[in-house]
Amino acid sequence: EEQGEEEEDDDDEMNVRFSMTAAQMAVEEFKQEMEAETNEQRKSDEEQQPQDLFCMSNSNLLLSLKQENCHLLMRIISKSLSMIASLRFVQLCNCGVDDYFMSQIVLQFMENQQDFKIESLDLQSNSIGDNGMRCLCELMKANNQYLKVIRLQNNRRDISTAVCQEICEALEMNEFVIKFEFEFRHYGEKDRSYQALKRNVERARVERVSRLNAMLMDTT
């Protein structure tokens, strides 16, 4: 009887070991499946990542450098942005863009207008002052047909009323910007910018309809 009980104990122990091994194998298989799904998702995300986007948002790189090195890097970045022919979207949100950086970006874009095809310029949550905004006004006055969207929400520097008026004037001179996101303080400035953007949106709509009609005529 004692021998039979020992054999039963051995069988129970083997069953427990087998169950643990099976459970470990199931856990391992689950981990491998999850890792495979994660890798597949990462690969999919990389494939979907637009190749026409430059994003430096939420970077503290510029803030960690001494001024001379910081200005050097700003010039390098600005020059590089103007040389990438496929670039369409620039995101420089919350990354230390100031008046100097803004002036360098505009300078390079203005000097390379033939290759300038950026459609969206995102500059939210930076410290751009009057001088930087004046540079941006010059860019809008250049009336580049590709630049459609400019975002400046949550700018950390107060902009004078005089410069806000200059921004409105630049928008009124521009024919292509259809979205300009900036926190004007006065109703008059808000209305002027709204009317300018509304005009450009309508202009873009008319052009789309004209192109569509032309394509339909070509097919008939």
N, C-alpha and C positions, 0 to 999 in steps of 0.2 A: 504493500500500500504506500509506504514511504517513497519507494522508487517511482510509483505512478504519480504521486503528488509532485515530485521533483521534475518529472517529464512535463507535467502540465504547467509548472512554473516556467520551465524553459520555453515552452510553446508560447506562453503569455508574453514573456520577455521578447521573444523573436517577433511576435505580432506587434508589440509596442515599437520595437526598433523599425520594423517594416513600415508602420504607420508614420513614424517620425520621418523616415527617409522619403516616403511618398509625399508628405506634407512639405518637406524641404524642397523636393523636386518641383512641386506645384508652385511654391513661392518663387523659386528660381525661374521657372518658366514665365510666371507672371511678370517678374522684373525684366526679363528679356523682351517680352511683348511690349511692356511700357517703354523700355528704352528704344525699341525699334519704332514705336509710334512717335516718340519724342524726336528721334532723328529724322523721321519722315516729315514731321511738322516743321522742324527747323529747316530742312532742305526746301520744303514748299515755301516757307517764309522768305528764304534767301532768293528763290526763283522769282517771287512776287515783288521783291524789293526793287523799286524803280531805279534804273541806271542813270536817270537824269536828275537825281536829287542829291544836293549837298546839305547835310544836316550837322550843325555844330551846337544845337540847342542844349541848354542846361550843362554846358561844359564850363569848368572853372579854370581852364588852361591859361587864358589871358590874365586872369586875376592873380595867378600864382607867379607871374614873371615880373622882373624889374622893368621899369618904364621903357628903357632903350630896347630891350629884348622883346617886350610886348609890342612896341611900335613896328619893329622889324617883322615880327610874325604877322601882324595885321597887314603890312604891305605885301608879304608873300601870299597870304590867303586871298587878298583882293586881286592880285595879279593872276593867281591861279584860276579864280572864278571867271575872270574875263577871257581866259584862254581855253576853257573847256567848251567845245562847240556843241556838245550834246546836252549841256546843262540847261534845265528848264525851271527847277524849283530850288530856291535857296532858303534854308531855315536857320536863322541866327538868333533864336529866342533865348533870353536869359543867359547870355554868354559873355557879357562885358562889352557890348558894342557901345562906343562913345562917339563924340564928335570927330575925333581923329580917324577912327575906323570907318565911320560913315563917309568921311571925305575921301578916303582911299578907295573905298568901294565905288563911289560915284566917279572918281577920277579915272579908274581903270575901265569902267563901263563906258564912259564918254569917249575915251580914247580908242575903244574897240567896238564902236557902234555897229559896224558891219557884221560882227560875230555875236553881237548881243541878242540873245534869244530867250532870256529868262522871262518866264510868265508870272511867277509868284515870288515875292520877296517878303519873308516873314521876319519881323524885327521886334516882336513883343518882349516886354519885360526887360528893357535895357535902359541905359542912362544917356539918351541922345538929347542934347540941348539945342539951343537956337541955331548955332553954327551948323550942326549936323543936319537939322531940318532944312536949313537953307540949301545945303548941298543936295538933299533929296528933292527939293523943289526944282533945282536945275535938271536933275534926271527926268522928272516928270515933264518939264518944258521941252526936253529933247523929243518927246512925243514918239517914243519907240513903239512900234506896232505890236510887239510881243508882250510887253509888260502890261498885265491885266489886273494883278492883285498886289496890294501893299498892306501889310498888317503892322500896326504900331500900338496895339492896346497895352495898357499898363506901363506906359513910359514913365520912368522914375525921375525925370527932370521936368520942371515946369517950363512950358513954352510961352513966350511972351505973346501978347495980343497982336503985335506987329507981325511976328513970324506966322502966327495962325492966319492972318490975312494973306500973307505971301503963299501959304499952303493952298488956300482957297483959289488964289489967282493962278497958281500952277495947275491945279485941277481943272480950272476953266479953260486953260490953254491946251490941256491934254485931251486927245480924242479917243484913247484906247483903254485907260484904266476904268474898270467897272466895279471894283471893290477897293475902298480905302477905309481901313478901320483905325480910327484915331478918336480920342476923347476930346472933342472941342468943348470949350466951356460955355460959349455964348450961342444963343439960338441963331443969330444971324450967320455965324460961321457954319453951323450945322446945316442950315437951309442952303447956303451957297454950295457946300460940298455935295449935299444930296441932289440938288438940281444938276450939277455937273455930271455926277455919276449916272443919274437917270438918263440924261442926254446920251451918254456914251453907251449905256445898255441898249437904248433904242436904236442907236446907230449900228451897233453890233448885230442886233436882230434883223434890221433891214438888209445888212450885208449878207447875212446867212440866207435870208429869203431870196435875195438876188442870185446868189451862187446856186441855190437849189433849183431855181427856175432855169438858170443857164444850163445846168446839168440835165434837166428834163428835156430841154429843147434839143440838146445834143443827142439824146437817145432816140428822139422821134425822127 
